Amino acid sequence: MKLIFCILLIKISSIIVYSLKLTCDFKKSSLGKYQLHYKCIATDFDVQSSSQELNEILGTHKEDKTNADIDTLIIKDKIVKYLPKNMQQFLPNVIHLDLNNTGLKIINRNDMEMFPKLKHLYIRHNHIEELPYGLFDNNKQLQFINLNDNKIKQISPNIFDALSRLVSLNIERNICIDSFAMGDDEILKLKQQIQIQC
């Protein structure tokens, strides 16, 4: 009887999704003359498990703004080992994602599919070891990628090929590669370098 209870408890705990709240300091900022951005700067966010799911965003929005207006998500110096599930429900219009010094270990296609409008991806000073196949298949608008200071030792072939708008690719200070490229010609050379080294 005890064995059956233990097995049942293990099965139930393996399918439990842990809810999560993101507390934001909301800011309006402009980039250039005409672009106005609405930012969520995480003030309280702790993701320890891959089974955690975002279920609420807390904080006081600026006048006439909602979660749908957030186009920039900045998480810096918080513990985010995994991207939580369900982020797209609360952050449907993110074009700028900045995860700096969070301890992020894994990023996969499902994570990136939550941000189909993404143009700027900055995942710096983390613990990512691999960029898996199909990672950016749903992110055709990506223009800037910065993955410097991770622990990348494997990059799947042709991972950046579908990104026709890519302007800048920074993968400096990683295990298999330490390079930065800007512009079509340099990015093409860097892709070739990745095929050889990673």
C-alpha positions in Angstrom: 0.0 0.0 0.0 2.8 2.4 0.9 4.6 1.6 -2.4 1.4 2.4 -4.4 1.0 5.7 -2.5 4.6 6.7 -3.2 4.3 5.9 -6.9 1.1 7.8 -7.1 2.6 10.8 -5.3 5.6 10.8 -7.7 3.3 10.6 -10.8 1.2 13.5 -9.5 4.2 15.7 -8.6 5.7 15.1 -12.0 2.7 16.6 -13.7 2.1 19.5 -11.4 2.7 22.9 -13.0 3.9 25.5 -10.5 2.3 28.9 -10.9 4.5 31.9 -11.0 4.1 35.7 -10.7 6.2 38.3 -12.4 6.5 41.6 -10.7 7.4 44.5 -13.0 8.5 48.1 -12.7 6.9 49.5 -15.7 8.7 52.2 -17.7 8.0 54.2 -20.9 11.1 55.0 -22.9 11.9 56.3 -26.4 14.4 54.9 -28.8 15.2 57.5 -31.3 12.7 60.2 -32.4 9.6 58.1 -33.0 9.8 54.8 -31.3 8.2 54.6 -27.9 8.7 51.5 -25.8 6.8 50.2 -22.8 9.0 48.1 -20.6 8.5 45.5 -17.9 11.7 45.5 -15.8 11.4 42.5 -13.5 11.8 43.3 -9.8 10.7 40.0 -8.4 11.0 36.8 -10.5 12.4 33.4 -9.5 12.2 30.4 -11.8 13.9 27.3 -10.4 11.9 24.6 -12.3 11.1 23.9 -15.9 7.5 23.1 -14.9 6.7 26.6 -13.7 4.1 28.6 -15.5 3.5 32.3 -15.6 0.0 33.1 -14.3 0.1 36.7 -13.3 2.0 40.0 -13.9 2.0 42.3 -10.9 2.9 46.0 -10.7 1.2 49.3 -11.4 0.9 50.0 -15.1 1.4 53.5 -16.5 -1.7 55.4 -17.5 -3.7 53.7 -20.3 -1.3 50.8 -20.5 -1.9 47.0 -20.1 0.2 43.8 -20.4 -0.6 43.9 -24.2 1.4 47.1 -24.5 4.6 45.6 -23.1 7.1 45.3 -25.9 10.3 45.1 -23.8 10.9 42.5 -21.1 14.1 42.9 -19.0 15.1 40.4 -16.5 18.5 41.1 -14.9 20.3 39.6 -11.9 17.2 37.4 -11.0 17.2 33.6 -10.9 15.6 32.4 -14.1 17.1 28.9 -14.8 14.3 28.2 -17.3 11.8 30.3 -19.2 8.4 29.6 -17.7 5.5 28.3 -19.7 2.6 30.5 -20.8 4.5 33.8 -21.1 2.8 34.6 -24.5 -0.6 34.8 -22.8 0.6 37.8 -20.6 3.3 39.2 -23.0 1.9 38.8 -26.5 3.8 41.7 -28.1 7.4 41.5 -26.8 9.9 42.6 -29.5 12.9 43.0 -27.1 13.8 40.3 -24.6 16.8 40.8 -22.3 17.8 38.1 -19.9 21.1 39.2 -18.3 22.9 37.2 -15.6 19.9 35.1 -14.7 21.5 31.6 -14.5 19.5 30.5 -17.6 20.6 27.0 -18.5 18.4 25.9 -21.4 16.6 27.7 -24.2 14.6 25.7 -26.8 12.2 26.1 -29.6 9.1 26.1 -27.4 10.6 29.0 -25.4 11.2 31.1 -28.4 7.8 30.3 -30.0 6.3 32.3 -27.1 7.8 35.5 -28.7 6.9 35.4 -32.5 7.4 39.2 -32.8 10.8 39.3 -31.3 13.4 41.6 -33.0 16.0 41.9 -30.2 17.3 38.9 -28.2 19.9 39.5 -25.5 20.8 36.5 -23.4 24.1 37.4 -21.8 26.1 36.1 -18.9 24.2 32.9 -18.5 24.8 29.1 -18.6 23.4 28.1 -22.0 25.4 25.2 -23.4 23.5 24.4 -26.6 21.4 26.1 -29.3 19.2 23.3 -30.5 17.7 22.6 -33.9 14.8 24.9 -34.9 15.4 27.3 -32.1 14.6 30.4 -34.1 12.1 28.9 -36.6 9.2 31.0 -35.3 11.3 34.2 -34.9 11.6 35.5 -38.5 11.7 39.1 -37.4 14.9 38.7 -35.3 17.5 41.4 -36.1 19.8 41.4 -33.2 21.0 38.4 -31.2 23.5 38.7 -28.4 24.5 35.4 -26.6 27.9 36.4 -25.3 29.3 35.1 -22.1 27.4 31.8 -22.0 28.9 28.3 -22.1 27.8 27.4 -25.6 29.6 24.3 -26.9 27.1 23.1 -29.5 25.1 25.0 -32.1 22.8 23.0 -34.4 23.6 23.4 -38.2 21.8 26.2 -40.1 20.1 27.5 -37.0 20.4 31.2 -38.2 19.6 30.6 -41.9 15.9 31.5 -41.7 16.7 34.8 -40.1 16.8 37.0 -43.2 16.6 40.2 -41.2 19.5 39.5 -39.0 21.8 42.5 -38.7 24.0 41.6 -35.7 25.1 38.3 -34.2 27.2 38.3 -31.0 28.4 34.9 -29.6 31.6 36.1 -28.0 33.1 34.4 -25.0 31.6 30.9 -25.4 33.2 27.5 -25.4 33.0 26.6 -29.0 33.1 30.1 -30.5 34.2 33.6 -29.6 32.9 35.9 -32.4 30.8 38.9 -33.3 29.4 39.8 -36.7 27.5 42.8 -38.1 26.1 43.0 -41.6 25.3 40.3 -44.2 28.9 39.5 -45.2 30.2 39.2 -41.7 27.2 37.1 -40.5 27.7 34.7 -43.5 31.3 34.2 -42.5 30.3 33.7 -38.8 27.8 31.1 -39.9 30.5 29.2 -41.7 32.8 29.5 -38.7 30.0 28.0 -36.5 29.6 25.0 -38.9 33.3 24.2 -38.4 33.8 24.9 -34.7 30.4 24.0 -33.1 
